[in-house]
Amino acid sequence: MLDRFIPNVAPCGKTRREFMWEVGGGFAGLGLIDLLSRDGFFAAEAFRLV
């Protein structure tokens, strides 16, 4: 049987799909942090802990 899917492994040992999944999650996290900090969420939480 002919194997049509040959994973393209990057130098870090991950496939392109795995790499893009992890990078995409990182960028989404940065966006979430930016939105929460603009709303003052982190300042409010720090004030509550003091």
C-alpha positions as MATLAB code, in Angstrom:
seq = 'MLDRFIPNVAPCGKTRREFMWEVGGGFAGLGLIDLLSRDGFFAAEAFRLV';
ca = [
       0.000    0.000    0.000;
       1.268    3.448   -0.925;
       1.616    5.802    2.047;
       0.475    9.219    0.807;
       1.045   11.077    4.073;
       4.690   11.540    4.912;
       5.039   13.900    7.870;
       7.386   16.802    7.281;
       9.398   16.820   10.492;
      10.932   20.143   11.500;
      14.366   20.418   13.157;
      12.623   20.601   16.553;
      11.205   17.100   16.005;
       7.587   18.130   15.453;
       5.475   18.018   12.326;
       4.284   21.241   10.727;
       0.779   20.647   12.062;
       2.010   20.195   15.634;
       4.191   23.287   15.360;
       1.377   25.467   14.012;
      -1.026   24.176   16.686;
       1.360   25.166   19.477;
       2.274   28.518   17.948;
      -1.389   29.358   17.325;
      -2.225   28.626   20.938;
       0.575   30.923   22.041;
      -0.701   33.817   19.934;
      -4.246   33.303   21.202;
      -2.934   33.413   24.767;
      -1.124   36.682   24.073;
      -4.320   38.190   22.728;
      -6.272   37.059   25.779;
      -3.672   38.520   28.145;
      -3.807   41.837   26.277;
      -7.599   42.028   26.471;
      -7.675   41.122   30.157;
      -4.957   43.631   31.045;
      -6.796   46.417   29.181;
      -9.897   45.659   31.256;
      -7.854   45.877   34.464;
      -8.407   42.226   35.376;
      -4.875   41.601   36.622;
      -4.741   44.826   38.657;
      -8.055   43.951   40.321;
      -6.847   40.449   41.184;
      -3.576   41.774   42.640;
      -5.480   44.341   44.712;
      -7.766   41.616   46.100;
      -4.802   39.471   47.184;
      -3.171   42.269   49.195;
];
